[in-house]
Amino acid sequence: MSESQSSRLYISLYLDEDVSALIAKLLRARGFAAMTTLEAGRIGTSDADQLEFATGRGMALLTHNRVDFEKLAAQYAASGEQQHCGMILAARRPVYELARKLLMLVNRVAADEMDNLVLYI
């Protein structure tokens, strides 16, 4: 298996600015890749640009912004040409509860299975 294939085995997450940065720390403590918009220096960037940034790095995007990202997912699907590495639309819940749900997800779903998928947790 090449390095690029192994790096796509586990889902890497890019956290939208509305998601607690503690989630990224908790995921990284368990060995998973996670990056926040603050760490990327992208606070205030449009949703479309955030998704493009995540996709360019092979990362699924985690957000609480269901309405806007559902629209983006529909636009991507309608275009037939745009691809993304997945979107996880999370209900607002306590940080440790959300982290627990994410850990279950990243342990069960491979990165390539997330491509162009929208999941709700």
C-alpha positions as CSV (number, residue, x, y, z in Angstrom):
1,M,0.0,0.0,0.0
2,S,1.4,3.4,-0.9
3,E,1.7,6.3,1.5
4,S,-1.1,8.1,-0.2
5,Q,-3.4,5.1,0.1
6,S,-2.7,4.6,3.8
7,S,-3.2,8.3,4.5
8,R,-6.7,8.0,3.0
9,L,-7.6,5.0,5.1
10,Y,-8.8,7.1,8.1
11,I,-11.0,10.1,7.8
12,S,-9.1,13.4,8.4
13,L,-11.4,16.2,9.6
14,Y,-11.4,19.9,8.9
15,L,-13.5,21.7,11.5
16,D,-15.6,24.6,10.4
17,E,-15.3,27.6,12.6
18,D,-18.6,26.9,14.4
19,V,-17.2,23.6,15.9
20,S,-15.3,23.7,19.2
21,A,-11.5,23.5,18.7
22,L,-11.5,21.0,21.6
23,I,-13.0,18.4,19.2
24,A,-9.8,18.6,17.1
25,K,-7.6,18.1,20.3
26,L,-9.7,15.1,21.4
27,L,-9.5,13.5,17.9
28,R,-5.7,14.1,17.7
29,A,-5.3,12.6,21.2
30,R,-6.7,9.4,19.7
31,G,-4.4,9.5,16.7
32,F,-6.7,11.0,14.1
33,A,-5.9,14.0,11.9
34,A,-8.0,17.1,12.6
35,M,-7.5,20.8,11.7
36,T,-9.5,23.8,12.8
37,T,-10.2,26.9,10.7
38,L,-8.3,28.9,13.2
39,E,-5.2,26.6,12.8
40,A,-5.6,27.0,9.0
41,G,-5.8,30.8,9.3
42,R,-9.2,30.7,7.5
43,I,-11.6,32.3,10.0
44,G,-14.3,34.2,8.2
45,T,-13.8,32.4,4.9
46,S,-16.9,31.5,2.9
47,D,-18.5,28.1,3.3
48,A,-17.7,27.2,-0.3
49,D,-14.1,28.2,0.2
50,Q,-13.9,26.2,3.4
51,L,-15.2,23.1,1.6
52,E,-12.8,23.6,-1.3
53,F,-9.9,24.0,1.2
54,A,-10.9,20.8,3.0
55,T,-11.2,18.9,-0.2
56,G,-7.8,20.1,-1.5
57,R,-6.3,18.5,1.6
58,G,-8.3,15.3,1.4
59,M,-10.3,16.1,4.6
60,A,-14.0,15.7,5.4
61,L,-15.6,18.9,6.7
62,L,-17.3,18.9,10.1
63,T,-19.8,21.7,10.7
64,H,-22.9,22.6,12.7
65,N,-24.1,24.7,9.7
66,R,-26.5,22.2,8.3
67,V,-28.6,24.6,6.0
68,D,-25.7,26.1,4.1
69,F,-23.7,22.9,3.7
70,E,-26.7,21.0,2.5
71,K,-27.1,23.6,-0.2
72,L,-23.4,23.2,-1.1
73,A,-23.7,19.4,-1.2
74,A,-26.7,19.8,-3.6
75,Q,-24.7,22.2,-5.8
76,Y,-21.8,19.7,-6.0
77,A,-24.1,16.8,-6.8
78,A,-26.0,18.8,-9.5
79,S,-22.7,19.9,-11.2
80,G,-21.7,16.3,-11.7
81,E,-18.1,17.6,-11.8
82,Q,-17.3,18.9,-8.3
83,Q,-16.1,16.4,-5.7
84,H,-15.5,16.7,-2.0
85,C,-14.1,14.4,0.7
86,G,-17.3,14.3,2.7
87,M,-19.4,16.5,5.0
88,I,-20.4,15.7,8.5
89,L,-23.3,17.8,9.6
90,A,-23.4,17.6,13.4
91,A,-26.3,18.7,15.7
92,R,-25.1,20.9,18.5
93,R,-24.4,18.8,21.5
94,P,-21.9,18.7,24.4
95,V,-18.3,18.6,23.2
96,Y,-17.5,15.2,24.7
97,E,-20.7,13.6,23.3
98,L,-19.9,14.9,19.8
99,A,-16.3,13.7,20.1
100,R,-17.5,10.2,21.1
101,K,-19.8,10.1,18.1
102,L,-17.0,11.2,15.8
103,L,-14.6,8.6,17.2
104,M,-17.2,5.9,16.4
105,L,-17.5,7.3,12.9
106,V,-13.8,7.5,12.1
107,N,-13.3,4.0,13.4
108,R,-16.0,2.6,11.2
109,V,-15.9,4.5,7.9
110,A,-12.9,4.7,5.6
111,A,-11.9,8.0,4.1
112,D,-12.7,6.8,0.5
113,E,-16.2,5.8,1.7
114,M,-16.8,9.5,2.7
115,D,-16.1,10.9,-0.7
116,N,-19.1,13.0,-1.8
117,L,-21.1,11.7,1.2
118,V,-23.1,13.8,3.6
119,L,-23.5,12.3,7.1
120,Y,-25.7,13.6,9.9
121,I,-24.6,13.0,13.5
